[in-house]
Structures are given as structure tokens and as C-alpha cells.
């Protein structure tokens, strides 16, 4: 059964679209015939209920819930396993065995998808900037250490500060550097 996409809220209340594929078979024909009125409809209803329940107990991702160890987006194995177990329990009453169950569609609902994409992009930019700054600071430290170690030039604190500032601008900037020739001194 290829379930329909349904709109439901995740654990954090974000509207998401989710659907599941369920592979099942009748194990006990007597139960399938007499325990429920229409076993096809029963499978469909129970599958949707299980998917809704699953979506409500996990966040879509861990941007807002950094403590979440399992998310709908990144925990496919665990989420599929839990869906399968819940469906097995629900459908066994009708003599139906679940062979496999997994999420086939997962996305933020259209009304918030754009905002969530911007949030993901902003998070990526911040992570990249953090890495750039960490690398730049390491390079500045290395440059100051090497200059001092090789006695190439002695810098007082003010000149070190100017050099650090210039190097960080060059290393952290997002545009190509335009060289400037300074013919004066720092003190004039």
C-alpha cells in the first residue's frame, strides 16, 4: 500500500507532509474476514493513524531540538522500525502481517517550506563562517609565531594588533583582496 501524503504536525508543532509505504499480507484469513468489516480499508486507516502518531512523537529535524537523537529526517532506520512495530500491533487484530513499512515522503508543509529552507541556509552560512574564522585565527597565530621565531621583524602590541586586523580581514573576507601600498608608518 502506497499511502497518501498527509499533513500533520511533528513533535515541535511544525506542519509537515508525510506518507508511508506498507507491504503486508494476510496471515489469518478468518480474522481478516470476520474481525473487521473491510480489511483493505482497515489497513489504510490504521496505516494513516500509525504514520500520524509517529510524526507526532519525533521532530522533523534537530534544528530546534538539538537534544533529539532520532528525527524523522535523519533516523530512517529507527523510524521505519518503529512504524513497522506499531503497524504490526495494530494490524495483527485483523490477521494481517506487516512485511515492511517505511516513510516514502517527508517534507515541510508548503506554507513553511520556504522559511525552513532559509533557516537551513542560514545555519550552513554560520557553520561555514565559524570554520573560516577558526582557520583564520590559526593562520594569524602561526604567522605571528613564525615572525617571532625567525626574528624577521619585531612587532610591538599596536603593530601586532594592526597585523592581526589586516590578516583577519584578508582571510575572512568573502571578496578578493585589493592590495594597498602603505608608504607611511603606523604612527603618522
C-alpha positions in Angstrom: 0.0 0.0 0.0 1.4 3.3 -1.0 -0.1 5.7 1.5 -1.4 9.2 0.7 0.6 12.3 1.7 -1.0 13.7 4.8 -0.3 16.9 6.6 0.4 16.6 10.3 2.4 18.4 12.9 5.7 17.0 14.1 6.7 16.8 17.8 7.6 20.5 17.8 4.3 21.6 16.1 5.8 22.2 12.6 3.4 21.3 9.8 4.9 18.5 7.6 3.8 16.3 4.8 4.4 12.6 5.3 3.5 9.3 3.6 4.4 5.7 4.1 4.7 2.5 2.1 3.4 -0.6 3.8 4.0 -4.1 2.5 1.6 -6.5 4.1 -0.1 -9.9 3.7 -3.0 -11.7 5.2 -1.7 -14.2 7.7 -5.0 -15.4 9.2 -7.9 -15.3 6.7 -10.6 -16.0 9.4 -9.5 -12.8 11.3 -9.3 -10.8 8.1 -12.8 -11.8 7.1 -14.6 -11.8 10.5 -12.6 -9.4 12.8 -13.0 -6.4 10.5 -15.7 -5.3 8.0 -13.2 -4.4 5.2 -9.6 -5.4 5.7 -8.3 -3.1 2.9 -9.9 -0.1 4.5 -8.7 -1.2 7.9 -5.1 -1.4 6.6 -5.5 2.1 5.1 -7.0 3.7 8.2 -4.5 2.0 10.6 -1.6 2.9 8.5 -2.5 6.6 8.4 -3.1 6.6 12.2 0.3 5.0 12.8 2.0 7.5 10.5 0.3 10.4 12.2 1.3 9.0 15.6 4.9 8.5 14.5 5.1 12.1 13.1 3.8 13.5 16.4 6.5 11.8 18.6 9.6 12.9 16.6 10.8 16.3 15.3 11.3 16.7 11.6 15.0 17.6 12.2 17.1 18.7 15.2 17.5 22.4 14.3 15.0 23.4 17.0 15.5 20.3 19.2 19.3 19.8 19.3 18.8 17.1 22.0 16.7 14.9 19.7 18.6 11.7 19.0 16.0 10.4 16.5 14.4 12.7 13.9 12.1 11.9 11.0 14.6 13.3 8.5 17.8 11.5 9.7 16.5 8.5 11.6 15.2 6.4 8.7 16.2 3.0 10.1 14.8 3.6 13.6 11.7 5.4 12.4 10.9 2.6 9.9 11.4 0.0 12.6 9.0 1.8 15.0 6.5 2.3 12.2 6.7 -1.4 11.4 6.2 -2.4 15.0 3.3 -0.1 15.6 1.6 -1.3 12.4 2.2 -5.0 13.3 0.5 -4.4 16.6 -2.5 -2.6 15.0 -3.0 -4.9 12.1 -2.4 -8.2 13.9 -6.0 -7.9 15.3 -7.2 -8.4 11.7 -4.9 -11.3 10.9 -2.6 -9.1 8.8 1.2 -9.4 8.9 3.4 -6.4 8.2 6.3 -7.4 6.0 7.8 -3.9 5.7 6.9 -0.3 6.4 8.9 2.9 5.7 8.4 6.6 5.1 8.1 7.3 1.4 7.6 11.1 1.5 8.7 13.6 4.1 8.8 17.4 3.6 7.9 20.5 5.4 4.4 21.7 4.5 4.3 24.2 1.7 3.3 27.1 4.0 6.6 26.9 6.0 8.9 25.2 3.5 10.5 28.5 2.3 11.1 29.7 5.9 12.7 26.4 6.8 14.9 26.4 3.7 16.1 29.9 4.7 16.8 28.7 8.2 18.8 25.7 6.9 20.8 28.1 4.6 21.5 30.5 7.4 22.7 27.6 9.6 25.0 26.5 6.8 26.4 30.0 6.4 27.0 30.3 10.1 28.8 27.0 10.3 31.0 27.9 7.3 31.8 31.3 8.8 32.7 29.7 12.1 35.1 27.4 10.3 36.6 30.2 8.3 37.2 32.3 11.4 38.8 29.4 13.3 41.1 28.7 10.4 42.0 32.4 10.0 42.8 32.8 13.7 45.0 29.7 13.5 46.8 31.2 10.5 47.3 34.5 12.3 48.7 32.8 15.3 51.0 30.8 13.1 52.2 33.9 11.2 52.9 35.8 14.5 54.8 32.8 15.9 56.8 32.3 12.8 57.8 36.0 12.5 58.8 36.0 16.2 60.6 32.6 15.9 62.7 33.6 12.9 63.3 37.2 14.2 62.1 38.6 10.9 60.6 41.6 12.5 59.8 42.8 16.0 56.3 44.0 16.5 55.0 46.0 19.4 51.5 45.3 20.6 50.0 48.1 18.4 51.6 46.7 15.2 50.6 43.2 16.2 47.0 44.4 16.5 47.2 46.1 13.1 48.7 43.0 11.5 46.1 40.7 13.2 43.3 43.0 12.0 44.7 43.1 8.4 45.2 39.4 8.2 41.7 38.6 9.6 40.1 41.0 7.0 42.1 39.3 4.2 41.4 35.7 5.4 37.8 36.1 6.5 36.6 38.4 3.7 34.2 37.0 1.1 35.7 39.1 -1.8 39.1 39.2 -3.4 41.6 41.3 -1.6 42.8 44.6 -3.2 46.3 45.3 -2.2 47.2 48.7 -0.7 50.7 50.1 -0.5 51.3 51.9 2.7 54.2 54.4 2.3 53.9 55.9 5.8 54.2 54.5 9.2 51.6 53.3 11.7 52.3 56.3 13.9 52.0 59.1 11.4 
